[in-house]
Amino acid sequence: MSRGVSHPGQQGPIQRIQRAHEESRARSRIVVVSGPPGSGKSHLIRSACRSWGKGALRVTYRAQPGGNPYLPFLEALGATWQGDRLVLSSGRLREIHWVDLGFKTMQILGKLGLPVIGLAGIGGSIVWDLYKSSVTRKKSAGARSEERSKLERALAGVLDEKTISALAVFRMEEATPGVWEWLQALVTQDRPRGLLVLGEWRGAEGTVLESPGIEVVKIEAARQETAVTPHESAAREEMPAEERRALAAAAFLGTRWGEVPKTLLLSPVLLSALPGSSPEGLLASLQKAGIAIDEEGGVVELSRTRSRRFLESAGPDPSLIAGILEAVACLAPDLGPDWFPRAVEIVQGEGRPDLAARAWLGRAARGIESGAAGLPDVEADLAGARAAIERAGDAARPLAGAVEILATEVLLLSGETSRARAHLDETLAGFPDPADAALARAGFGKIACLADDWAAGTEEINRALAELRALGRAADEGCLRWQFGSLLSSAGRAAEALQVLEANLGPDLSSSLSTEILAATRIERALARMRAAHRGVEDADQELRRVVLSAGFPALSPALRFQALAALGHSAGLLGRFEEGRSELARALELARSFPELEPLAASALNSCARLEIEAGNPEAAREKATKALELAREFGDAYSVGAALTYLGLAHHERWEFDDAIRCYEENVEHNLAGPRRSPRHALGKLALIFEMECLAGRLERAGRILSEIETLEDELDPAGRERARADRLLLGAFHAMRMGDLPGAKDFFDQARALSNDAVERPAPWLNRGVAEYYRLRGKTPVARQYIEKALATNRGLYEEALNRSELARILAAEGKAKEARMERDRAAGLAARLGNERMRAWIAALPMGPE
């Protein structure tokens, strides 16, 4: 592996830096590299860092006006500062960008030049859940002064923990005084190991570099190399146009950056701007030209002199520049925060401020939709767009409307709904094209829904749908209906989703929609049917099978095929066709392996596998699948799949009556849903109910009572409709708790309160509550009513675990009716089911239930 080469004027400085690194093992120190522009400061520092391997941490500093000045260090460590503690990511936190995941059907505001990805990437629950739960690259809020000392200590501790021996800080001249004081403190404090703080200084030398304890290494301007290099020899050879164009792209980046991340050069987005190029072909061309590829993923030795001959005399065309910008924006988490501004500088230097404006707008839109950027960052992006539009003049003037649309969304996400909607109406009034205005309104409504402002979001989307219908824009209307249906279904509003989606498949719209949108609508309708009611699974399964078996299925986008197969595997499992379900889920996973851009979605399929094994009564297999899903979800920063995996791990322990292990998983899930950036009390309440059940089964009734108090506290965070139903469910749990405490009058009081609050909660309880309601009526001597509820439970809860408990309750109802023989038969069936689960504790408990005289 080549470590790169230094300019002749750098030989002395690099030796001084290496010597300083050796000496820092005994005593920490700060070394700053200074020199004229283009002298190779960054290249020199990166070369040194490569030789130190994982012991070097690279940070590119940039000013953080109004934000956390330590954010560049947090990002380099893959960490966030959450109020009073540092939270490190596990594995590769990546932001998932829909531009690489799915097919493009309609881009909201597309005609305005705003590359908003929208929900057309893959649709359905995967889109909603990843949008709503994404923790990838969440920006830390500005640390208050009383927190800064805690943050500084935490950062220093992580540097020690990760055995960082060199902290390389690029653009050090932009660091605030507070950060400078902290860097100086790092090298003066007693530390378990030495640290070299190595800085790149691009500004004028001032008082900072004259501070005691700072060593300044000055380097000379790079000299021109005259020897013929492999690069120049390759440049003189005849080569295919595609290969030369790809090399020109690498050279263009190399003349500005010296070292280019391989991730950027091989990005599908950038390669799409280089027709005929492939990752393998580009790498081969680079190696043929004598360009070294660093084992850490960098493409090095693309210096100014070595790259110049690859450049066309007119420079790269706009499509290549646009591809570079889009690739940098999509790969931002992998490349680090400084690459986007650097790419914009290149574009502006080429005299294309209009492309720079589009890039700023695209990044702002992506930050809003994915939740991966804080609002101050989005506002900064919008400021960059406004400045670029001003520089571009008439060429970018139409983009000004897109800026204002995004500004309304920032107001919306800041909680200023009234101002946001007023600004939206004012902005849209100036749009020359009413279709553009309708699409812009739809984008605003979608963001409102993602922000849980369903009243505002639904109203704006319905207005947009009506406007598109009046304008005869059937294709746009159909795409928006699918997107809106996806949002509604995944948010638990399945009945509303079905109404929206049905219109797409009616005679008025279906003939105007693409095959992709029609297939996506059918898949989403199937998912909504499964969510709407358990009895809808059969219809959903048939619809999914029609999609998967259709002649056009192989031509659908990989992401849509993945979703269809995963959904079909899920429905087959719910219907008890476990082998078929395993087969379809295996196909979905194979698809994810075949298309690297789908790899982040594999965790969702593994979670479906775990759920299927739970349904099939194989808790050990479920544990294995959920463990793999948890590892993959954490690797890709998929918070929703992390939560689902923790749930299935808990259920695997739950079905074995491994009480403490199950509770540990559920508690971690509760914390996951309440402590993350996308707080979800609804999901947390469901896990608290499972903890309540575990504590009751373990006989720890006092602890179960405390869980009820936690549930009551959390209910207040739900919307009014959800709050009333949650309280009714909690009152039913209170009734069950009182029953186990031997307090039947207290149980009746709880039950009556639940009935008064929400009759639906008692008459049509959630499937998992039916057994408890049956027990309540049995204890009150109303066995015919009890039998109705337990038969309902047996019809809806099909897993072995639930069936075992339901049959044990049926046995007790039969015993209460004096049918001892039938009761013993049901008890034995229930005990046999528990044995099949490998749950000896449960089997023994069921076998010991008294069934009356022998």
Secondary structure, 3 states (H helix, E strand, C coil): CCCCCCCHHHHHHHHHHHHHHHHCCCCCEEEEEECCCCCCHHHHHHHHHHHHHHHEEEEECCCCCCCCCCHHHHHHHCEEECCCCEEECCCCCCCCCHHHCCCCCCCCCHHHCCCCCCCCCCCHHHHHHHHHHCCCCCCCCCCCHHHHHHHHHHHHHHHHHCCCCEEEEECHHHCCHHHHHHHHHHHHCCCCCCCEEEEEECCCCCCHHHCCCEEEEECCCCCCCCCCCHHHHHHHCCCCHHHHHHHHHHHHHHHHHCCEEHHHHCCHHHHHCCCCCCHHHHHHHHHHCCCCECCCCEECCCCHHHHHHHCCCCCCCHHHHHHHHHHHHHCHHHHCCCHHHHHHHHHHHCCCHHHHHHHHHHHHHHHHHHCCCCHHHHHHHHHHHHHHHHHHHHHHCCHHHHHHHHHHHHHHHCCCHHHHHHHHHHHHHCCCCHHHHHHHHHHHHHHHHHCCCHHHHHHHHHHHHHHHHHCCCHHHHHHHHHHHHHHHHHCCCHHHHHHHHHHHHCHHHHCCCCHHHHHHHHHHHHHHHHHHCHHHHHHHHHHHHHHHHCCCHHHCCHHHHHHHHHHHHHHHHHCCCHHHHHHHHHHHHHHHHHCHHHHHHHHHHHHHHHHHHHHHCCHHHHHHHHHHHHHHHHHCCCHHHHHHHHHHHHHHHHHCCCHHHHHHHHHHHHHHHHHCCCCCHHHHHHHHHHHHHHHHHCCCHHHHHHHHHHHHHHHCCCCHHHHHHHHHHHHHHHHHHHHHCCCHHHHHHHHHHHHHHCHHHHHCCCHHHHHHHHHHHHHCCCHHHHHHHHHHHHHHCCCHHHHHHHHHHHHHHHHHCCCHHHHHHHHHHHHHHHHHCCCHHHHHHHHCCCCCCC
